[in-house]
Amino acid sequence: MTEYTFVIVVNFLVLVLVFISSETVIASYDEFEAYDEEQLVPSSRYETISPSEPPLGDLDNVVFDVSEFGAIPDADTDSTYAFEKTWEAACKHEGITKFYVPEGKFLVGAIEFKGPCSTKSTLEVEIRGDLMAPTSIKQFPFNQWITFTQLNDIVLYGRANLEGRGEVEAWKQESCWKASKCDKLITSLILGNVSNAIIRDITLSNAKGFHLGLHFTQNVTVQNVSISSPQDSPNTDGIHVHSSSYISINSSTIGVGDDCVSISTGSFNVLVFNTRCGPGHGISIGSLGKNKNEEEVRGIRVQNCTINGTDNGVRIKTWPTSPPSQASDMIFEDIIMMNVSNPIIINQEYCPSNSCSTTFASMVKLSNIEFKNIRGTYNTEFGVTLRCSSLVACENITLIDVNLSSINTTEEMKQERFSMKGSLHGLAVFNSNFN
């Protein structure tokens, strides 16, 4: 296997390089396997009960208030049962329906809000109070806390915080620190098999695993959402997108211990716009190529974002010795980097545990990738790293108006910092420098 590793100086020029090596549904959704479609199973159901008082409103326009079904806002009393019965009643209602959580702190265990529902208009879920997760991971039979599934036309909003309380037990699992993956990762909020949905104006914090997961969803907007957990919290991705299409993530702030946004297999037409990322591991495509028969990733756009103090900026990551798949038509544009590591990186040797088989190079085909108007500062050796596969060449990589400055430049390092390895067919660099 032939590898090519070198540093090139690029400034106000067009460069086309061709390097060819001399050697010529899914088990898990990402490197941490935080979510499995088989886990989307109903939580336990109870016999139907009547609320203490009738729901608010008339027969055609009804508010289903969890407190009317027995939920207690004291952060200690388990209100899961009351939430389940409130949803059951709301989902059966055929008129204009709102599922409502008033102010206060509600302890809620693992719960599934399952459709399809009978409402003939948009189903509203308004959460004003904070939802508190149980602290023990043993109280979660599956890797999810709050799940919305098999629904169409729903809006989730409010001034709520979904508090995962991962710091109490989940992050302390020995596996989190001895391996790249915690034994049990619990996603705080999942939309699975949901279409035509809006999530806005909510906060998610301190998830036991991922904060928000979008799985097998279509036409979903995530807007003005705040997501936070400490920089050292393990496997706490902000938003994870899998097998989903026509997704818009905008006007949000994400600071976590892993990827701010991760977009994995089977996803296309995903827009991340006007979003702030940091701390964390940046905005990532992947990881890709861990499993057989992965669906392609296509049509990803990251635009008008600020990335501050992260381990990576914008990143595409694939596993070595991976089965064939592909990712294409990705644009990263109008991005500000502030003291980040690896501001632009394609890494087809991704191996977080350093225990991967490297018998063969990655077989994930990457093509038609554009980095445009990216500027700011970085603290690592290279501003741009293209670590491509030696077996399946990266194709058509373009950098336009990329201007990155190292904050660690010494007299010995006063040259432009661009690293490339593997095989690459077609690299164009316009009006850019990486000093």
N, C-alpha and C positions, 0 to 999 in steps of 0.2 A: 504494500500500500504506500503510495507516495503522498506526502503532505507538503503543503506550501505554507510557510510561516515567514512573514516579513513585515516591515514597516514601510509605508510609502508616504511621500509628501504630496499633498494635493492642495492647490490654491489657484482658483480662477482658471480651471482647465476642464477638459472633458477627457475622461480616461475610459477606454473599453478594454477589458482584460478577458482572456479565455484561458482557463486552466482545466485540464482533464486528468483525472487520476489514471494511473497506469493499470489499475485493477477495476476491472470493471465490477337483537340488540346488545351491548358492550359490558365486559366484566367489571370495569371500573372507569370512572370518569376523569381522574387525574392522579397525580403521583401519590397522593395521600389517601385516595379511596375514601373520601369523606362522605360519599353519598352513593347509594345503590338503588336503582329503580325498584328492585324487589322489596326494598324497605318501605315503599309507599303503601302501607297497609293500614286499615282503620285501627284507631285506638278503641278500647273497650267501650261498649254502649250500655246504657242503662234503660230501665223502663221509663216510658214517657211520664212526665209530671207536669202539673200546671204551675205557672208562676204564681207568686203570692198575690199579685195584682195583674189585671189585664195589661197587655202591651199598650204603649202610648200611641195615640193617633187613631184614624178611622180605619175601616176595613181595607181600603185601597192604599193607604199610606201609613205604614206601621213602623215604629221604632221598637226594636227588640233589645231591651236594656238588660245586660247581664246581672245587674243588681236586683232586678225584678225576679230573677230566677235563682237568687240565693248567693251570688258572688259577694265576698266580703273584702273590702279594700284595706286590709290591715297588714299585708305583706307576709302574713304567717299562716292564715287559713287557706287550705287548698281549695281553689275555686274552679278546678278543672271540670268537675261535674256540672256546675252551673253554666260554664261556657259551652259545654257540649249541648246541654238542653236548650240554651238560647239559640245556638246555631241550628239545631234540629227544627225548632219552630220557625226561625227566619227563613231557612232554606225551603220550607214547605209553602211559604206564603206566596201567593200569585200576584199580589199588587206591588206597589213601590215599597221597597224593603231596605231597612238599615239595621245592621248589627252594631250595637253601640256599647262601648266600654267607658263609663264615666271616670272622672278624676279619682285618684287614689293609687295604691300599690296592690296589685293582685298577684298572688302566688298561683301559677298555672303550670301544670305538668305537661308531659308530651301529649299533644292534641292534634287531631286532624279535622280540618274543615273541608268536608267532602261534598261535591256535587254529583250530578247536575242538580241545580235548584229550579224551583217552579216559577220564580219571579220572572216577569215579562219585561223588566227594565233593568238598568244597571243595578247590580247589588252593591250597596255601600257598606263598607266596614270602617267605622270611625272609632279610633282608639284614643281616648283622652288620658286615660290612666296608664301608669307604668306596669308592664308585665314582668314578673320576676320568675326566673327559672329555678327549679330545685337545684340544690348545690351538688348532690351526689350523682355521679354518672350512672350508678346502678338503677336509678329511677327512670332511665330511658331505655326501653326495650330495643329501640332502633336508633339510628344515627340522625335523629331529627327531633326538634322541639316543637315548632309550630309549622304545620303544613297546610297549604291550600291546594286542593287537587280536583281535577275533573270539573273545572269551572270555566264559564265564558262570560265576559262582560262584567268585570268586577273592579271596584276602586277601593284601595286601602289607604287610609290617610289618618292624620291626627297629630297631636303634639305628644306622642307617646315615646317612651324608651323601652325597647325590648332588651332587658338586662340579663345576659347569659350567665353571669357569675362564674366564669371559667377559672378565675384565679383561685377559687376556694379549693378545688380538687382536680379538675380536668387538666389544667396545664402542668400539674405536678406529677402526672403519670411518668413513670420511669422511662417508658418507651419514647416519650416525646424528646428526651434528651440523648438517649442512647442510639436512636435510629432517626431516620428522616420523617417518620410517620408515627403519630400517637396511636395506641391500640384502639382507642375509641374517640372518634371525632363526631361531635354533635352539632349539626347546622342549626342556627337559631331560627331562621325563617326560610321556608322552601315554597316556591311555586312550582308544582309539577303537573304537567298536562293541563295547563291553563292558557287561555287565549283572550286577547283584547282586555288587558289589565293595566291598571295604573297603580303604582306605589309612590306616594309622595308625602313629604313633610313629617317623616318619622325618623327616629334614632335607634340604632342598634349598637350595643356596647358589650364588650367582654364575652364574646361568644366562646363556647367550649370548643368549637371548631370553626367552620366557615360562618360568616354572619348572614349572608343572603345567597340563596341558590336558585337559579332559574334553570329548570330542567324540562325539556320537551315542551317549551312554551313558544307562543307566537304572538307578535304584536303586543309587546309589553314595554311600558315606559316606567323608568325609575327616575324620579325627579326630586331634587332638594332633599336628599336623604343624607344623614350624617352617620358615619360608621367609625367606631373607635375601639381600640384595644392597645395595650402597651406594645412597644417595639419588640420586646423579647417574648411576647406571647406566641406559642408554637402553633403553626398551621391555621392561623386565624385569617384566612382570605376575607377580603371585604365583600366582593360580589363575584360569584362563580357562575359562568354561563356555559351550559352544556346542551348540545342538540336543540338549539333554539334559534329562531329567526325573527328578523325585524324587531330587534331589541334596541331601545334608546336609553342610555344611562347619561343623565345630564344634570348640571347645576348641583353637584353633590360634593361632599367632603369626606375623604376616606383616609384614615391613618390606623394601620394595623401592624401585626407581626409577620405578615406574609404578603402575597400579592394584593394590591389594592383592588385590581380587577383581573380576573383570569378568564380567558375565553378558550374553551376546549373543543373537542371533536364534535362534528356534526352541526356546527354553528355557522350561520351566514347572515349577511346584512345586519351587522352589529355596529352601533355607533356609540362611542364614548366621547362626550362633548362637555366642555366647560366644567371640568371636574378637577378638584385638587387632590393630590395623592402624596402622602407622607405623614409619618414614617411608613415603612413597609418595603416590599420587594419590587415596587414599580407596577407598571401595567403590562400584562403578559399575554401572549398567545401561547397556549399550551399549559402543561406539557403535552406533547403529541408523540404518538408512536409507541406507547407502552403496551397496547393490546392489539390483537389481530382484528382485521376488518373494520378499522376505524373509518368513520365517515369524514369527508373532507371539511376543511374550514375555508370559507371564502367570503370576500366582501366585508372586511373589517376596516373600520375607520376610527382613529383616535385623533381628536382635533380640539384645539384651543384648551389645552390642559396645562396645569402647573404641577411639576413633580419636584418635591423638596426633601432632601436628606434621605433618600432611599438607597437600598442596596443595588438596584438597577433602575434604569429609566424606562425605556420601552424595549421590550424583549420578546423574542420568539425562541422557544425552547423545545427541543425534541430529544428523545432518548437514543443512545447508541444501540446497535444491534436490534433495531426496530423493524417490524414488518412494514410493507409499503403502504403509504397513504400520501396525502398532499394537502398543502395550504397555499392559497394564492389570493391575489388582488387585495393587498393590505396597504393602507395609507396611514402614515403618522405625520401629522401636519400641525403647524402653529403651536409648538410645545415649548414651554420654558422649563429648563433644568436648573435647579439650585443646589449646588454642592451634592451631587449624586455620584454614586459609583456606577460605572458602565452605562453611560447615558443611552447609547444605542448598541444593542447586542443581539446578534443571532448566534445561538449556542446549540449546535446539533450534537454536542457531547454532554448534554445535561445529565447529571448524576448526583443528586443531592447527598446521597449516603456514601459516595465514593466506593461503592461495592458492585457496580454494574459490570455486566459482561461487555467487553470491548472487542470481541472477536471480529465483528463486522461494524462498519459505520452505519449511521442512521439511513433508513430508506424512505424517510419522509421528504417528499419533493416540495421545495419552497420556490415560489416564482411570483414575479410581478409585485415587487415590494418597493414602496416609495417613502423616503424620509424627507420631509420638506419643511423649511423654515423652523428648524429646531435650534435653539440658542440657549446659552447659559454656561454654568460652571460644573466641573467634575473633579473628583479627588482620587481617581485611579490612574493607572499608567496609560490607558488608551481611552480616547473619546469615542471611537467607533471600533467595534470588534465584530468581524464577520467570520464565525467559526463554522464553516459549511461542511456538509458531508463530503467525503472523498469518493463515494460511490454514486450518489445522486446529486448532481451539481445544483447549487442555487442558480436561479435564472432571473435576469432582468432586475437587478437591484439598482435603484436610483437615489442619489442624495443631491438635493437642491437647497441652496441657501442654508446649509448646516454650519453653524458657527459656535464652537464649543471651546472654552478656555479652561486649562488645568489650573487649579488653585495651589498645586504642589510643584510647579515648574521650578527647576533649578538651572544653573548655567549649563549643566550637562544634558538637560532634558529640553532644551529650547529647540524643538523641532515638532513637526505635526505628528500626532499620535493616532495612527490608523493601523489596526492589526487584521490580517486576513490569513485564513488557513483552510485547506480543503480545496474543493473544486467549485469554480464559479464561471458561469457563462453570461457575460454581459454585465459590466459594472459601469455606470455613468455617474460622474461627480461634477457638479456645476457650482461654481462660486461658493466654495466651502473651505473651512479650515478647522483644525482640531488641535490647536497648539496648547 
